[in-house]
Amino acid sequence: PFLSPAADPAVISPQDPTLLIGSSLVATCTVSPDFHLKAQDLYWTLNGRRLPAASYAALGPTTLSVALARLNGSKQQSGDNLVCHSRDGGILAGSCLYVGLPPEKPVNITCWSKNMKDLTCKWAPGTEGETFLHTNYTLKYKLRWYGRDNTCQEYHTAGPYSCHIPKDLALFTPYEIWVEASNRLGVAVSDVVMLDILDVVTTDPPSDVHVSRVGDLEDQLSVRWSSPPALKDFLFQAKYQIQYRVEDSSEWKVVDDVGNQTSCRLAGLRPGTVYFVQVRCNPFGIYGSKKAGIWSDWSNPTAASTPRSERAAGGCDPKGGEQNTTLRRELKQFFGWVKKHAYGCSNLGIKLYDQWRVWLQKSHKTRNQVGKEP
């Protein structure tokens, strides 16, 4: 014979409601007649804490209500547990209360493409952000004029509010991109951002950064690196930045005007000191794009030390020592002169130095001849 399934011990109403913060609620628990329990045999808990009997009312022989006023946001995103118990603590029925706010409009969408193959976007969840309810964010995108809506699939790739589109993106066509936020209390949609992949390209940091000494020059280091390999097939300009710091300092000094060279000489450093150096790249003007480009991350720090200063000259050959100090003084003059007249990493060739030496010798000679005349 057909057996009816055992009836639930009790029913709570409303079941799993969604409420705005500050709302009030009256919930009822009605026990099935098979269980021979009366309203006075029941009590309520919220998240495991017993609710005061003053908030109960018997609405019939087997129905007990509870009144909750000015509800706060849910303690957990899966909802707060409102449970109806029998006197011995047994659970008769439960309901989830979802108390929170509708989502706010997502803001600050920014996107970048690593090497023109993909796109990563991130955003912020509106001014307040906290809705107390599980809020789902969906990044959508389409080709501006004739595309259909696509939905991004790979979330949390660059932080909590981010998504990565790995492939199948078109170049030379603007995309519309927006974010939809939804939870049990509503939906909010961001403004639409328009972008062309070519305008938001960034790269991996420059690879194989080498830092080496410049002969015995105690105040200089030479830095060399390779341009980003992933972009070698594209028409683009690159500009580079270098930052360096002394081993025992956390303060970086930035060299801004490296231009598109892949080497640079750092001057004016401290002798006998370990320096950490990093380089980053900004690919811009890709296929004629007018946008500024996006800086890559910094390369891993590379370390090198400047030669020690030979201040104490050897005792045997005062002449050698003298010569050495003269040369050092002249070098100092020269680099002072260069620093005044050339900026940062402008092509400081050894030619320039030779010219200066020649000029120096000429001026010495003229001075000596002037001295000899009666």
Number of C-alpha atoms within 10 A of each C-alpha: 3 4 5 6 6 7 11 12 16 22 19 21 14 15 15 16 15 17 21 17 18 13 13 13 16 14 18 23 27 24 25 17 12 11 12 9 19 18 20 15 13 25 23 26 17 16 14 11 11 14 17 12 10 8 13 21 16 16 13 11 12 20 21 24 22 21 15 13 11 11 16 15 22 20 15 14 15 13 22 19 20 22 21 30 19 19 12 9 11 10 17 19 20 21 20 19 22 26 27 27 21 22 28 22 19 22 18 13 20 15 20 22 21 19 21 22 16 17 20 19 22 23 21 17 23 16 10 9 14 16 21 22 24 17 22 12 22 19 25 17 21 18 19 16 10 7 11 10 13 12 15 19 12 13 19 11 13 12 10 12 18 22 25 21 19 15 10 8 15 15 13 11 14 18 21 19 24 21 26 18 21 19 18 18 17 12 16 17 17 20 16 15 16 14 18 18 24 25 26 24 28 23 24 20 22 24 16 13 21 16 23 16 18 17 11 12 17 22 22 21 23 16 22 17 18 14 23 20 12 13 19 10 7 11 13 15 15 20 19 23 18 22 17 20 19 18 14 10 9 9 11 14 12 14 17 14 15 19 16 15 17 17 20 21 19 19 18 13 18 17 16 14 16 17 21 19 25 24 26 23 26 25 26 24 18 22 13 12 16 11 14 14 23 18 21 20 16 17 19 16 14 17 18 18 22 22 20 14 13 14 9 7 14 11 9 8 9 11 12 13 17 12 11 15 15 12 12 14 12 15 15 14 12 16 18 14 12 16 15 9 10 13 14 17 18 16 14 15 8 9 9 12 15 11 10 15 15 11 11 12 11 12 11 12 11 10 11 11 9 10 9 7 6 4
